[in-house]
Amino acid sequence: MVDVSAADLVSELKILRKGRGIATMRLAERTGSALRRVCRISGEDDAAEIRRKLSERLAELAGKLPHDLRVAVLAAFALHKDAQNPFYQERVRWLARTLERHDRTVRRRVDEAITRLAELAIAGQHPAGDQRWHTEELRVTLALDRPVPESFVLRRIIADVDGVSEVDVPAAGEVEVFHGGTLAGRAVELPDTLRRGERHEIALRVRAELPQPQWLCVPRQPCDLFDLHLRFGAERPVEVALLEQVPGEGVTSGPAVPIDRAGEVHVRFRHLAPGFGYGVSWT
């Protein structure tokens, strides 16, 4: 879906979970444009129809999540039959008792569930063939102690349809293919056409100046694992911040990431949602 981002959808879902959730009297006001698109809500739908479409679509998507995330997201929106308390805070307490976790842990679980829900919703809205493959594993080693920042990129993809013959590459910089295909413009042509479910690895070397002191992966397709090693060398920054599920470039604040004695940082992310940024910034 071109005009709905995962970040927009997550923001609207977090608004929807407040108060009575799906049972709120102000449902039309709390249903933003992204939710209306993924739930196919029209301007002519009244409150009852909006509630029906939201409930059915969110329950359908929740059914694709692991058990704990499914329970978390159903409780968050007051869709669970045992968690229809009038306040979100009360539903969180119910969820904490049910999952036998602390409230703070449960809130993080709800946030994770909402992110996964948004990812599923957007993936499901793509026309057939638009998402042809996704990344199973992305490993990046970035060296900043070079005249021009240089990275080695190892990507393992899985074909989601038959007939995958090329994969896009980073949009900027000098790119070399080490193995896995042939560079053709801003894509790598694969040596063999993949059938649905088949895996393939591509290794690249990329040299590119960084426009600002941060490095972000903003996937266009779902990504199961992203592993980043970043080397500063002798000229170490004052602070490195973790960036996870940020709306895009320009975000600089986040939890601090330690720099080891070699002047390196290592971070890892799982279940990356398309449209969000994952990586680090430094000052």
N, C-alpha and C positions, 0 to 999 in steps of 0.2 A: 504494500500500500504506500503510494508515493507521498501523500500529504498528511499522514499521521505518524508521528514519531513515538518511539517507546517511552521517551522522557515525558511527553505530553500525556500519554495514556496513564503512566504511573502517577503523575501529579493529580489527574482527575480521579483515579481510583482511591487515592489517599484522602481526597475530599469526600468522596462518597461513603467511606467507612465511618465518618464521624457520626456522633449522636446515634440515631436509630438505624443508621445504615440504609439498607434497601427499603425499610419501612418508613423513612422520613416523609413528612407531609410536603416538604419542599423538594421533592425528587426531580422535577423538571429543571429547577434552578441549579441543582447539583450535578446534572448530567451534561457534561461538556461536549464539545464538538467531536473530540476523539472517541469518546464512549458512544456517541450517537452513530458514528460511522461504523465502528466494529460491531455494534449491536443492531445495526440497520433500523435505527429509530428515525422516523420522519417528523416533519414539523406539524403534521396533522394528528399525531398520536397523543392521546390524553394521558393523564397520570397513571391510570390502571394499565394501559397498554405499554407505557414506558417501563413500569415495574415488571410486567410480565416478560418483556424482551430482555431487560437487564438480568432478571433472575435466571431465565433459561440459559442465556449465553454465558454468564459467569459460572453457573453450575456445570455447564458442559465443559468449559475450559478447566475448571477446578478438578473435574474427573480425570484429567490427564496428568495431574500432579501426584507426587508421592503422598502417602497417607497423611503424614504430619503436616505437610504444606497444604494439602486439600482441606483438612480440618481447620487449619489456621485461617485460610482465606474465607471459608464459608462462615466461620464465627465472626470474622472481622466485619463482614457485610450483613450480619444477622440473617444469613441464609440457612444456618444450621438449626435444626428443630429444637436443640437443647441450649442454644445461645442466642436468644432473641431479646436480651436485656436492652433497655432503652438508652444505655450509655456505652460507648465504645470501651471505656475503662473497665466496666463490669464484664464485658465480653472477654477482655484480655485476662481478667482474673479467672473466669471460667476456663479459658484455654490453658492457663498455667496449671490449674488443678488437673485438667484432663490429660495434659501432656507431661505432668509432673516436672515442670520447669519453673524457673524464676520468671517474674513478670518481664524483666528486661530481656531475657533470652527469648521469651515469647514474642515480644514486640519486634525483635530482629527477625524472627521466623515469619511473622506476618509480612514484614517489608520484603523478605526474600520471596515469599509466595506471590506477592503482588507483582514483583518484577518478572517472575516466571510467567505469571498470568498474562502480563502485557506482551511478553515475547511470543507466547503461543497465539494470542489474539492477532498480532501483526503478521506472524508467519501464515496464519490461516486465511488472511485477507489477500495475500499475493495471488495474482492470476496464475493459472497452471503454467508451469515452466519458468516462472520468474525467479524462484529460488531453486537453482539446479544443483547446488551442492552446499555443504556447510563444513566448518572447520572442527575437526575432532581435537586437534592439538596444534598450538602455535607457540614456538619457542624462539625468543629473540635475545641475542647477545649484542649489546650496544656499547661501543667504545667511544668515549668523548675525549680521551687523551690522544687524539689524532689531529692533524691539520684540518681535516674535514671529518665530522662524525661518521663512523662506519658501523654497520650492523650486519650480523649474520642472521638470517631468518629461515627457520625450518617449519614448514607447514604440512600437516597431514590432513587431507580432506576426505570426505565421504560423499559420493554421488547420491543425490536425492531422486534423480530421474535417470533414465537411459539416455545415452548420447552426450555425456559431458566431455568436451574436447579441449576446453581452455579454462584458465583461471586468471582473474585480474591480479595485478601487482601494485605496489605502492605508487601513488599518483605523482610523487616528486622524487627527484634525485637520479643518480646514476645506478642502474640495476644490472647485475650480472646473474645469470643462472648457473649454479654449480652442478645441480643435477635435477632431473625430473621433467625436462621439457626444453622448448626452444622459445626464446624471447621474440615476440611479435608485437611491436608497439608497446602498449601498456597491458599486455596479457602474456601468459605463458601457454603456448600450445603444447598439449600433453602428447607423449609419444604414442599412447594408445587411447582410444575412446573408452570412457568408463561406462559401465552399466550400473543401474541403481544398486546401492549397497557396497560397491567396490571402493577401496581405499587407494590413495596415491600420495606420495611425499614429494615436496618441492623444496629445494634449498637455494636461497638467494643471498647475494651480497649487495648491500645498498649503501651508497655514499650520498649524504644530503645534509645541507646546513639546516639547523633547527631555527625556526622563526622566533621562538621564545623558549625560555628554560623549562621545558617539559617534554615528556614523550608519552603519547597516548595511542592506544589502539582503539579505534572506533569501528567495530565490525559492521559490515552490511548484511552478513549472514550470521546465524547463530554460531557461537564458538564454545566448545565444551571446556577447554583449558587454555589459558594463556600464561606462559612462564617468561618473566623478564629478568635478565641480568644486565645491569648497567654499571659501567666502569668509568669513574671520574679520574682515577689516577692521583697524582700529587696535588692537583688543584681542586681541592674538595670544597663543595658548597657549605654554607653555614648550616642549612637545614634541607632535608628532603621530605616531601609530603606524599602520602599515598592518595591517589585519585581513583575512586571506584564508583562506577555508575554515575558519572558526572555528565551533564548535558552536552559537553563538547569542550573545545579548546578555550583557554582563558581562565578556567577555574584553577586556582592555585593553592587553596587551603585544604587540609585533610590531616589525618593522623600522621605523626612523625614516623619516619622509617630510618632505622639505624644504618650508619655507614661502617663497614668493617675495616680492618687494618690495611687491607689492600686497596682501600678507596672504592669499594664496590657496594651496590645494594642488590638485593634479590627479592622480588615480589611474585606472587602467584594469584591468579584469579580463576574461578570456575563459573561455568554457566553464564557467559557474557551475553547480554541482551543487545540485539542490533540497535544502533543509534546512540548508545551510551559510550562514554570514554573510560578507558582503564589504563592506568600507568602511574607515573610519578611526575612531580614538579620539584624544582629546587631554587633556592635563593642564596 
